[in-house]
Amino acid sequence: MITLNILPSILVPLVGLVFPAVAMVSLFFHVQKNKIF
């Protein structure tokens, strides 16, 4: 199956970009909600 071979090459950059972005956004909203700064 071709999709099974191409899936990691798509999934790895996607996770590498999306996961830090989601972590940054959630941390940003967490800080905004608590008004630490």
Stockholm file with secondary structure:
# STOCKHOLM 1.0

chainA/1-37         MITLNILPSILVPLVGLVFPAVAMVSLFFHVQKNKIF
#=GR chainA/1-37 SS CHHHHHHHHHHHHHHHHHHHHHHHHHHHHHHHHHTCC
#=GC SS_cons        CHHHHHHHHHHHHHHHHHHHHHHHHHHHHHHHHHTCC
//
